[in-house]
Amino acid sequence: MSLFGWFVALRGLGLIATTSVVQDTVDAVTLESGPLAAARGFFGLLALVGLWLTYVGWFSRSRPRSGGARPSK
């Protein structure tokens, strides 16, 4: 198993073991407007970074020059 697989497995076990802590954190964030706005801003920022990376990866590639390969003599 890869390192990422071990990380996900340990994270899953941790979430199962600490369900009440996770639920208390979710309740605290969603019941107050300050942390909720911070969470929305954080995930909005992540969405913008994802859109930027998509643009850079797919649409802003430099075009190959014509005649780049030389024919052999």
N, CA and C atoms as an extended XYZ file, in Angstrom:
219
Properties=species:S:1:pos:R:3:atomname:S:1:resname:S:1:resid:I:1 pbc="F F F"
N         0.853       -1.180        0.000 N   MET     1
C         0.000        0.000        0.000 CA  MET     1
C         0.891        1.232        0.000 C   MET     1
N         0.454        2.255       -0.698 N   SER     2
C         1.246        3.476       -0.804 CA  SER     2
C         1.139        4.310        0.478 C   SER     2
N         1.981        5.314        0.555 N   LEU     3
C         1.965        6.219        1.704 CA  LEU     3
C         0.620        6.944        1.792 C   LEU     3
N         0.080        7.346        0.654 N   PHE     4
C        -1.225        8.003        0.636 CA  PHE     4
C        -2.309        7.057        1.142 C   PHE     4
N        -2.246        5.797        0.757 N   GLY     5
C        -3.218        4.812        1.236 CA  GLY     5
C        -3.171        4.653        2.751 C   GLY     5
N        -1.975        4.609        3.308 N   TRP     6
C        -1.846        4.519        4.770 CA  TRP     6
C        -2.403        5.775        5.442 C   TRP     6
N        -2.132        6.922        4.845 N   PHE     7
C        -2.642        8.172        5.407 CA  PHE     7
C        -4.165        8.163        5.434 C   PHE     7
N        -4.796        7.751        4.345 N   VAL     8
C        -6.252        7.736        4.279 CA  VAL     8
C        -6.825        6.715        5.259 C   VAL     8
N        -6.180        5.561        5.374 N   ALA     9
C        -6.650        4.540        6.311 CA  ALA     9
C        -6.560        5.037        7.758 C   ALA     9
N        -5.462        5.655        8.122 N   LEU    10
C        -5.309        6.180        9.483 CA  LEU    10
C        -6.279        7.328        9.742 C   LEU    10
N        -6.498        8.152        8.737 N   ARG    11
C        -7.467        9.243        8.888 CA  ARG    11
C        -8.869        8.687        9.119 C   ARG    11
N        -9.243        7.665        8.379 N   GLY    12
C       -10.550        7.036        8.559 CA  GLY    12
C       -10.712        6.442        9.951 C   GLY    12
N        -9.686        5.769       10.427 N   LEU    13
C        -9.746        5.217       11.783 CA  LEU    13
C        -9.851        6.327       12.825 C   LEU    13
N        -9.124        7.406       12.600 N   GLY    14
C        -9.198        8.541       13.525 CA  GLY    14
C       -10.582        9.168       13.547 C   GLY    14
N       -11.210        9.289       12.380 N   LEU    15
C       -12.564        9.852       12.328 CA  LEU    15
C       -13.575        8.940       13.011 C   LEU    15
N       -13.400        7.640       12.869 N   ILE    16
C       -14.299        6.699       13.541 CA  ILE    16
C       -14.116        6.773       15.056 C   ILE    16
N       -12.874        6.885       15.497 N   ALA    17
C       -12.588        6.899       16.930 CA  ALA    17
C       -13.003        8.199       17.601 C   ALA    17
N       -13.029        9.303       16.867 N   THR    18
C       -13.313       10.605       17.469 CA  THR    18
C       -14.567       11.235       16.861 C   THR    18
N       -15.602       10.454       16.666 N   THR    19
C       -16.826       10.948       16.041 CA  THR    19
C       -17.432       12.110       16.808 C   THR    19
N       -17.465       12.021       18.128 N   SER    20
C       -18.079       13.092       18.913 CA  SER    20
C       -17.291       14.397       18.802 C   SER    20
N       -15.975       14.317       18.722 N   VAL    21
C       -15.150       15.520       18.578 CA  VAL    21
C       -15.423       16.173       17.229 C   VAL    21
N       -15.522       15.355       16.187 N   VAL    22
C       -15.810       15.884       14.860 CA  VAL    22
C       -17.183       16.546       14.842 C   VAL    22
N       -18.172       15.910       15.444 N   GLN    23
C       -19.527       16.465       15.476 CA  GLN    23
C       -19.578       17.770       16.262 C   GLN    23
N       -18.867       17.828       17.384 N   ASP    24
C       -18.826       19.070       18.170 CA  ASP    24
C       -18.185       20.211       17.388 C   ASP    24
N       -17.140       19.895       16.626 N   THR    25
C       -16.482       20.914       15.808 CA  THR    25
C       -17.402       21.420       14.713 C   THR    25
N       -18.109       20.512       14.051 N   VAL    26
C       -19.051       20.906       13.006 CA  VAL    26
C       -20.155       21.777       13.592 C   VAL    26
N       -20.679       21.390       14.737 N   ASP    27
C       -21.727       22.186       15.382 CA  ASP    27
C       -21.223       23.592       15.745 C   ASP    27
N       -20.004       23.675       16.261 N   ALA    28
C       -19.448       24.970       16.648 CA  ALA    28
C       -19.242       25.875       15.434 C   ALA    28
N       -18.831       25.299       14.313 N   VAL    29
C       -18.568       26.104       13.128 CA  VAL    29
C       -19.869       26.560       12.473 C   VAL    29
N       -20.863       25.683       12.422 N   THR    30
C       -22.090       26.031       11.706 CA  THR    30
C       -23.048       26.878       12.521 C   THR    30
N       -22.929       26.909       13.839 N   LEU    31
C       -23.854       27.679       14.657 CA  LEU    31
C       -23.445       29.136       14.819 C   LEU    31
N       -22.175       29.444       14.610 N   GLU    32
C       -21.702       30.820       14.759 CA  GLU    32
C       -21.354       31.380       13.390 C   GLU    32
N       -21.626       32.670       13.196 N   SER    33
C       -21.419       33.260       11.875 CA  SER    33
C       -19.944       33.516       11.557 C   SER    33
N       -19.123       33.795       12.549 N   GLY    34
C       -17.703       34.083       12.303 CA  GLY    34
C       -16.949       32.896       11.722 C   GLY    34
N       -16.960       31.756       12.408 N   PRO    35
C       -16.262       30.589       11.858 CA  PRO    35
C       -16.885       30.098       10.547 C   PRO    35
N       -18.194       30.260       10.401 N   LEU    36
C       -18.845       29.838        9.163 CA  LEU    36
C       -18.355       30.694        7.993 C   LEU    36
N       -18.239       31.999        8.202 N   ALA    37
C       -17.718       32.885        7.154 CA  ALA    37
C       -16.264       32.555        6.842 C   ALA    37
N       -15.478       32.235        7.862 N   ALA    38
C       -14.073       31.866        7.630 CA  ALA    38
C       -13.983       30.571        6.828 C   ALA    38
N       -14.822       29.593        7.146 N   ALA    39
C       -14.819       28.331        6.404 CA  ALA    39
C       -15.243       28.553        4.955 C   ALA    39
N       -16.267       29.376        4.745 N   ARG    40
C       -16.698       29.671        3.374 CA  ARG    40
C       -15.602       30.390        2.597 C   ARG    40
N       -14.929       31.333        3.235 N   GLY    41
C       -13.830       32.036        2.581 CA  GLY    41
C       -12.688       31.101        2.224 C   GLY    41
N       -12.362       30.195        3.137 N   PHE    42
C       -11.285       29.235        2.897 CA  PHE    42
C       -11.612       28.338        1.714 C   PHE    42
N       -12.825       27.789        1.678 N   PHE    43
C       -13.179       26.902        0.578 CA  PHE    43
C       -13.383       27.676       -0.725 C   PHE    43
N       -13.797       28.932       -0.635 N   GLY    44
C       -13.851       29.776       -1.827 CA  GLY    44
C       -12.464       30.012       -2.398 C   GLY    44
N       -11.492       30.248       -1.513 N   LEU    45
C       -10.107       30.414       -1.940 CA  LEU    45
C        -9.580       29.139       -2.592 C   LEU    45
N        -9.903       27.988       -2.018 N   LEU    46
C        -9.492       26.724       -2.623 CA  LEU    46
C       -10.097       26.558       -4.010 C   LEU    46
N       -11.348       26.956       -4.181 N   ALA    47
C       -11.999       26.869       -5.491 CA  ALA    47
C       -11.296       27.777       -6.501 C   ALA    47
N       -10.923       28.986       -6.089 N   LEU    48
C       -10.208       29.896       -6.993 CA  LEU    48
C        -8.842       29.342       -7.379 C   LEU    48
N        -8.144       28.750       -6.424 N   VAL    49
C        -6.846       28.144       -6.730 CA  VAL    49
C        -7.030       26.991       -7.717 C   VAL    49
N        -8.083       26.200       -7.533 N   GLY    50
C        -8.359       25.110       -8.462 CA  GLY    50
C        -8.663       25.602       -9.855 C   GLY    50
N        -9.443       26.677       -9.959 N   LEU    51
C        -9.740       27.250      -11.273 CA  LEU    51
C        -8.480       27.801      -11.933 C   LEU    51
N        -7.635       28.456      -11.155 N   TRP    52
C        -6.391       28.995      -11.696 CA  TRP    52
C        -5.477       27.876      -12.186 C   TRP    52
N        -5.347       26.808      -11.397 N   LEU    53
C        -4.503       25.689      -11.803 CA  LEU    53
C        -5.055       25.011      -13.055 C   LEU    53
N        -6.383       24.944      -13.165 N   THR    54
C        -6.992       24.387      -14.371 CA  THR    54
C        -6.647       25.235      -15.579 C   THR    54
N        -6.748       26.544      -15.437 N   TYR    55
C        -6.413       27.445      -16.536 CA  TYR    55
C        -4.950       27.295      -16.940 C   TYR    55
N        -4.068       27.313      -15.951 N   VAL    56
C        -2.639       27.226      -16.236 CA  VAL    56
C        -2.297       25.883      -16.877 C   VAL    56
N        -2.910       24.824      -16.406 N   GLY    57
C        -2.581       23.499      -16.908 CA  GLY    57
C        -3.154       23.186      -18.273 C   GLY    57
N        -4.328       23.733      -18.595 N   TRP    58
C        -4.997       23.346      -19.831 CA  TRP    58
C        -5.011       24.415      -20.906 C   TRP    58
N        -5.105       25.667      -20.541 N   PHE    59
C        -5.382       26.687      -21.541 CA  PHE    59
C        -4.234       27.636      -21.831 C   PHE    59
N        -3.239       27.730      -20.982 N   SER    60
C        -2.188       28.713      -21.225 CA  SER    60
C        -0.886       28.078      -21.696 C   SER    60
N        -0.960       26.886      -22.236 N   ARG    61
C         0.255       26.249      -22.736 CA  ARG    61
C         0.763       26.989      -23.956 C   ARG    61
N         2.062       27.096      -24.046 N   SER    62
C         2.627       27.761      -25.214 CA  SER    62
C         2.471       26.851      -26.428 C   SER    62
N         2.207       27.458      -27.533 N   ARG    63
C         1.996       26.711      -28.773 CA  ARG    63
C         3.352       26.260      -29.331 C   ARG    63
N         3.425       25.047      -29.847 N   PRO    64
C         4.693       24.604      -30.447 CA  PRO    64
C         4.967       25.388      -31.724 C   PRO    64
N         6.226       25.684      -31.959 N   ARG    65
C         6.616       26.427      -33.140 CA  ARG    65
C         6.483       25.544      -34.367 C   ARG    65
N         6.081       26.144      -35.457 N   SER    66
C         5.994       25.372      -36.699 CA  SER    66
C         7.402       25.142      -37.226 C   SER    66
N         7.600       23.979      -37.814 N   GLY    67
C         8.912       23.643      -38.358 CA  GLY    67
C         9.920       23.320      -37.285 C   GLY    67
N         9.470       22.826      -36.160 N   GLY    68
C        10.386       22.537      -35.064 CA  GLY    68
C        11.296       21.364      -35.346 C   GLY    68
N        10.814       20.391      -36.110 N   ALA    69
C        11.634       19.229      -36.406 CA  ALA    69
C        12.329       19.439      -37.746 C   ALA    69
N        13.604       19.160      -37.776 N   ARG    70
C        14.358       19.316      -39.010 CA  ARG    70
C        14.371       17.991      -39.752 C   ARG    70
N        14.136       18.040      -41.035 N   PRO    71
C        14.206       16.791      -41.810 CA  PRO    71
C        15.659       16.325      -41.922 C   PRO    71
N        15.848       15.025      -41.901 N   SER    72
C        17.206       14.482      -42.018 CA  SER    72
C        17.670       14.559      -43.463 C   SER    72
N        18.970       14.751      -43.661 N   LYS    73
C        19.544       14.900      -45.019 CA  LYS    73
C        19.976       13.587      -45.572 C   LYS    73
